[in-house]
Amino acid sequence: MKVTPRTDWQLTEVELLKTLRDYTYYEFNDELGAIDYTTDGGEEKKNLMRVVVDSHYQASNASMNIVAQTLEDLNEGGFNKAILVANDITSASRSLVMKADNLNIIHPKWQNHTNFDLMRAINMKTILLCKMKCGKPPKKEDDCKGISSGSYVCEVRRTSDDADFHMKMGWGDLLRGDFKRLLEIQGEMKG
């Protein structure tokens, strides 16, 4: 059974990491209460993204048990690196994470993406949505039919242009909002 996180920030973060690093759904780890995603490592080891959730798939805290099992999976499971996406981390498990070079945590107060990462994800998602909506992305700006007579007729184009401005201004929070808006548009298109 394929499941997704139901906490807004966590779902956005998962989609951002899937877009940037090509994670795909692997399994729901019922024992730990986590949704696992992996990258295809090819000849190298895979990377693991473990999304910590409760029984209703809402964001939950990364306990000592979850961190210890993730470290064990790193050492024995053929994973190169791991990211825990959790609501918070217990103080006891924080020290384990700090000691590990190949384990990171992302939570609502610590989302370690540069504006360039966000803009790259926005561009990748925009290209995907242009393919879905128009069959292909425009080769140059004038090829886009998202503006007609000076008015936006396409939310993808509007959001992409907003993101360009937000990037120029250095407004990371708004870039995150632009990415989230593109996810909403994608959901509406799939709807």
N, C-alpha and C positions, 0 to 999 in steps of 0.2 A: 504494500500500500504506500503510495507516494504522498507525503505530507509536506506542508509548507508552514513556516512560522506565521503567527497571526498578530504579532506585535508590529506596529507600523515601522518603527525605526529599524527593527531587526530584519523585516522583509526587505526594506530599502537597502540595507547594508548587504544582505545576501545577494540581491540582484546586482548591486554595484560590483561586488567581488566576482560574481559569475561573469559579468560583462568584461571586467578588467583582466581576470586571470583564468577564465575559461573553466570554472568549476562546473561540474554536473552532479545531479542528484545521485547518491550512492545507496543510502539506506536509512531507515529510521532505527536508531539504536535504542530499543525499548528499555534495556537494562540501565542505561545511563540517563535516559530522557533527553536524547539529542538527535538532531537530524544531521547526518553526515553527508558531505559533498566532497568530491575528490577531483583532482586534475588528472588528465592522462599524462603520465610522466614520460611516455615513450620509452627510451632506453634508460632514462633516469628514474629515480623513485618518484612516486606520486606525492602530491601535497594534500593535506586534509583540512577541511573547514568543518568544525563541529559546532553546530548551532544548538545552544542549550535552551530547552523548553520544558514547560510543565505538561501535565496530562491534557491540557486544553490547547497546547502548542503556543502558549504565551511565553514571552521571554522569562527565563529563570536564572538563578545565580549559579556560577561555576563553583561547585563544592570541591573539597579535597579529593573525594572519590573520582570525580570527573577529570580533574587535572591529573591525578595519578594514573588513571587509565589511559588518558591521552598521551602522557609521557611514555607509558608502556607500549602503546600502539606505535609511537614514533621509533622507539628502540627496536621493536620486534616485528612491526607490521609492514615494513617496507615503505614507510613515509619519510620524506625528506624534511618537511616543515608542517606545522599545524597552526591553525588560528582557531581560537575559541571565541564565539560570538555569544555573549551572555549579558544578562541584565547588570550583573556585578560579579565580583569575585570575593570569596571569603578571605579574611586576613591570613589564615593559615595556608591557603592554597596560593596566595599572592607570592609568597617567598619561593615556592616551587617554580612558578612561572618566571620570576625574576632570574632564577639560576639557570634556566634553560635557554640556550641560544636559538633553538629552533621552534619555540612555542611563543606565540603572541596572543594577546586578548584584546578584543574590541567590545566596548560597552557604550552606553549612551553618552557618557562624558568623555570617552576616548575613542574617537573614530579617526584613525591616522591616515587620512588621504590628503594629498596636496590638491590645490586648485587645478593643477595640470592633470592629475589623475581623474578628477571629477570631469574636467572638460573632455578628456579622451573618452571616458565612458559615455558622456553625452553625445559626442560625435559618432561613436560606434552604434549607440542606440538609435540615433537619428537616421543613420544609413539603413539600419534594419527596418525602421518604420517607413522610410521612403520606398524601400523595396516592397513592403507589404501593401502600401497604399497606391503607389504609382507604377509598380513593376520594376523600378530601378531608381537609384539615387541620381540626382542631376550631376552632370560633369562640371558645370560651372553655375554660379549663382543665378544668372539670367535664364538658365534652363528650368529652374524651379517654377512651378505654376502655383505656388503657395501664396503669392501676392498678386492681386488683380486690381488695377486702377488705384494703386497705393494702399489698398486695404488687405489685411490678412484673410485668406480663405482656408487656411490650413493651420491647425493647432501645432503640428509638428514644426512647421516653418517658424511660427511665432515663438515657440519655446526655444528653438535653436537660436534664433536671433536674440532673444532675451538672455540666453546663456552666454552668447558672445559678449554682450554688454556687461554682464555680471563678471565675466572673466577679466575684461579690461579694467573693471573697477576693483577687482580683487575680493569680491564678495563670495566667499566660500559657502556660507550658509544658504545663500540664494542659488548657487550652483547645485547644491544638494537638492534644493526644492525643484530646480529645473529637471534634474534627473528623475526625481519622484514623479513629476508631471508627465514625463515621457513614459514612465511605467504605467501610469493611469491611462494614457492614450493607447498604449499597447494592449492593456486589458480591455478597453472599449472596442478596439479593432478585433480582438479575438472573440469578444463577448458573445 
